[in-house]
Amino acid sequence: MSRLTDKIAEIARPVVEEEGCSLWDVEYVREAGTWYLRVFIDREGGVSIDDCERVSRRLDPILDEKDPIPESYVFEVGSAGADRELKRPRDFEQFMGSEVEVRLYRPVDGSKHYTGTLTGYEDGAVTLTQGEKTLRFTKEQVAQVRLYVSFN
């Protein structure tokens, strides 16, 4: 996270935890000319719209008061999602053994997308298995890792 998103996370974490959730991530991005501040939350058993609303209603006035972002922005609170992105070592540790999708910057063996079971993470390198096959991608190769959701 950037310094700004770290600061927002420090402000948000106590509120999120008081509402019985955990803070998954904070994102501050510009899309179509508008800045968005997104706080992603998680909860055992899943996040409801009511959870998001409670956190948003409590956190919004605190952010207005502390004013960590000088420009205007759209504030959103949402669920980390079933297909959440894994970014930090603790994310990979938490979901070791889960099905993931790895997206690469450049094709390896003709593909930029791989799915399999997450079996390793070390210094940004991701290891997954596909049946008997083990694949390892370096930090430099990996663009994104997300939990894989199958609708079969």
Contacts in CASP RR format, 6 or more apart in sequence:
PFRMAT RR
TARGET T0000
AUTHOR 0000-0000-0000
METHOD contacts of the structure
MODEL  1
MSRLTDKIAEIARPVVEEEGCSLWDVEYVREAGTWYLRVFIDREGGVSID
DCERVSRRLDPILDEKDPIPESYVFEVGSAGADRELKRPRDFEQFMGSEV
EVRLYRPVDGSKHYTGTLTGYEDGAVTLTQGEKTLRFTKEQVAQVRLYVS
FN
1 9 0 8 1.000
1 25 0 8 1.000
1 26 0 8 1.000
2 28 0 8 1.000
4 28 0 8 1.000
4 68 0 8 1.000
4 69 0 8 1.000
5 26 0 8 1.000
5 27 0 8 1.000
5 28 0 8 1.000
6 26 0 8 1.000
7 68 0 8 1.000
8 26 0 8 1.000
8 28 0 8 1.000
8 37 0 8 1.000
8 39 0 8 1.000
8 63 0 8 1.000
8 68 0 8 1.000
8 69 0 8 1.000
9 23 0 8 1.000
9 26 0 8 1.000
11 59 0 8 1.000
11 62 0 8 1.000
11 63 0 8 1.000
11 66 0 8 1.000
11 68 0 8 1.000
12 23 0 8 1.000
12 26 0 8 1.000
12 39 0 8 1.000
12 55 0 8 1.000
12 59 0 8 1.000
13 23 0 8 1.000
15 55 0 8 1.000
15 58 0 8 1.000
15 59 0 8 1.000
15 62 0 8 1.000
16 22 0 8 1.000
16 23 0 8 1.000
16 39 0 8 1.000
16 41 0 8 1.000
16 55 0 8 1.000
16 59 0 8 1.000
17 23 0 8 1.000
18 58 0 8 1.000
19 51 0 8 1.000
19 54 0 8 1.000
19 55 0 8 1.000
19 58 0 8 1.000
20 43 0 8 1.000
20 51 0 8 1.000
21 41 0 8 1.000
21 42 0 8 1.000
21 43 0 8 1.000
21 47 0 8 1.000
21 51 0 8 1.000
21 55 0 8 1.000
22 41 0 8 1.000
22 42 0 8 1.000
22 43 0 8 1.000
23 39 0 8 1.000
23 40 0 8 1.000
23 41 0 8 1.000
23 42 0 8 1.000
24 40 0 8 1.000
24 41 0 8 1.000
24 42 0 8 1.000
24 80 0 8 1.000
24 84 0 8 1.000
25 38 0 8 1.000
25 39 0 8 1.000
25 40 0 8 1.000
25 80 0 8 1.000
25 85 0 8 1.000
25 87 0 8 1.000
26 37 0 8 1.000
26 38 0 8 1.000
26 39 0 8 1.000
26 40 0 8 1.000
27 36 0 8 1.000
27 37 0 8 1.000
27 38 0 8 1.000
27 40 0 8 1.000
28 35 0 8 1.000
28 36 0 8 1.000
28 37 0 8 1.000
28 38 0 8 1.000
28 69 0 8 1.000
28 73 0 8 1.000
29 35 0 8 1.000
29 36 0 8 1.000
29 38 0 8 1.000
30 36 0 8 1.000
34 73 0 8 1.000
34 74 0 8 1.000
35 69 0 8 1.000
35 71 0 8 1.000
35 72 0 8 1.000
35 73 0 8 1.000
35 74 0 8 1.000
36 73 0 8 1.000
36 74 0 8 1.000
36 75 0 8 1.000
36 76 0 8 1.000
37 63 0 8 1.000
37 69 0 8 1.000
37 73 0 8 1.000
37 74 0 8 1.000
37 75 0 8 1.000
37 76 0 8 1.000
38 76 0 8 1.000
38 77 0 8 1.000
38 78 0 8 1.000
39 55 0 8 1.000
39 59 0 8 1.000
39 75 0 8 1.000
39 76 0 8 1.000
39 77 0 8 1.000
39 78 0 8 1.000
40 77 0 8 1.000
40 78 0 8 1.000
40 79 0 8 1.000
40 80 0 8 1.000
40 81 0 8 1.000
40 84 0 8 1.000
41 47 0 8 1.000
41 51 0 8 1.000
41 52 0 8 1.000
41 55 0 8 1.000
41 77 0 8 1.000
41 78 0 8 1.000
41 79 0 8 1.000
41 80 0 8 1.000
42 79 0 8 1.000
42 80 0 8 1.000
42 81 0 8 1.000
42 84 0 8 1.000
43 51 0 8 1.000
46 79 0 8 1.000
47 78 0 8 1.000
47 79 0 8 1.000
47 80 0 8 1.000
47 81 0 8 1.000
51 79 0 8 1.000
52 77 0 8 1.000
52 78 0 8 1.000
52 79 0 8 1.000
53 77 0 8 1.000
55 77 0 8 1.000
56 75 0 8 1.000
56 76 0 8 1.000
56 77 0 8 1.000
59 75 0 8 1.000
59 77 0 8 1.000
60 75 0 8 1.000
63 69 0 8 1.000
63 75 0 8 1.000
82 147 0 8 1.000
82 149 0 8 1.000
83 101 0 8 1.000
83 146 0 8 1.000
83 147 0 8 1.000
83 148 0 8 1.000
83 149 0 8 1.000
84 91 0 8 1.000
84 146 0 8 1.000
84 147 0 8 1.000
85 144 0 8 1.000
85 145 0 8 1.000
85 146 0 8 1.000
86 92 0 8 1.000
86 95 0 8 1.000
86 100 0 8 1.000
86 145 0 8 1.000
86 146 0 8 1.000
86 147 0 8 1.000
89 121 0 8 1.000
92 118 0 8 1.000
92 120 0 8 1.000
92 121 0 8 1.000
92 126 0 8 1.000
92 145 0 8 1.000
93 121 0 8 1.000
95 118 0 8 1.000
95 147 0 8 1.000
96 118 0 8 1.000
96 119 0 8 1.000
96 120 0 8 1.000
96 121 0 8 1.000
97 117 0 8 1.000
97 118 0 8 1.000
97 119 0 8 1.000
98 117 0 8 1.000
98 118 0 8 1.000
98 147 0 8 1.000
98 148 0 8 1.000
99 115 0 8 1.000
99 116 0 8 1.000
99 117 0 8 1.000
99 118 0 8 1.000
99 147 0 8 1.000
99 148 0 8 1.000
99 150 0 8 1.000
100 115 0 8 1.000
100 116 0 8 1.000
100 117 0 8 1.000
100 118 0 8 1.000
100 126 0 8 1.000
100 128 0 8 1.000
100 145 0 8 1.000
100 146 0 8 1.000
100 147 0 8 1.000
100 148 0 8 1.000
101 113 0 8 1.000
101 114 0 8 1.000
101 115 0 8 1.000
101 116 0 8 1.000
101 145 0 8 1.000
101 146 0 8 1.000
101 147 0 8 1.000
101 148 0 8 1.000
102 113 0 8 1.000
102 114 0 8 1.000
102 115 0 8 1.000
102 126 0 8 1.000
102 128 0 8 1.000
102 135 0 8 1.000
102 137 0 8 1.000
102 142 0 8 1.000
102 144 0 8 1.000
102 145 0 8 1.000
103 112 0 8 1.000
103 113 0 8 1.000
103 142 0 8 1.000
103 143 0 8 1.000
103 144 0 8 1.000
103 145 0 8 1.000
103 146 0 8 1.000
104 111 0 8 1.000
104 112 0 8 1.000
104 113 0 8 1.000
104 114 0 8 1.000
104 137 0 8 1.000
104 141 0 8 1.000
104 142 0 8 1.000
104 143 0 8 1.000
105 112 0 8 1.000
105 140 0 8 1.000
105 141 0 8 1.000
105 142 0 8 1.000
105 143 0 8 1.000
106 112 0 8 1.000
106 141 0 8 1.000
108 114 0 8 1.000
108 137 0 8 1.000
108 141 0 8 1.000
112 143 0 8 1.000
114 128 0 8 1.000
114 130 0 8 1.000
114 135 0 8 1.000
114 137 0 8 1.000
115 128 0 8 1.000
115 130 0 8 1.000
115 148 0 8 1.000
116 128 0 8 1.000
116 129 0 8 1.000
116 130 0 8 1.000
116 148 0 8 1.000
117 128 0 8 1.000
117 129 0 8 1.000
117 130 0 8 1.000
118 126 0 8 1.000
118 127 0 8 1.000
118 128 0 8 1.000
118 145 0 8 1.000
119 127 0 8 1.000
119 128 0 8 1.000
119 129 0 8 1.000
119 134 0 8 1.000
120 126 0 8 1.000
120 127 0 8 1.000
120 128 0 8 1.000
121 127 0 8 1.000
123 139 0 8 1.000
124 138 0 8 1.000
124 139 0 8 1.000
124 142 0 8 1.000
125 136 0 8 1.000
125 137 0 8 1.000
125 138 0 8 1.000
125 139 0 8 1.000
125 142 0 8 1.000
126 136 0 8 1.000
126 137 0 8 1.000
126 142 0 8 1.000
126 145 0 8 1.000
127 134 0 8 1.000
127 135 0 8 1.000
127 136 0 8 1.000
127 137 0 8 1.000
128 134 0 8 1.000
128 135 0 8 1.000
129 135 0 8 1.000
END
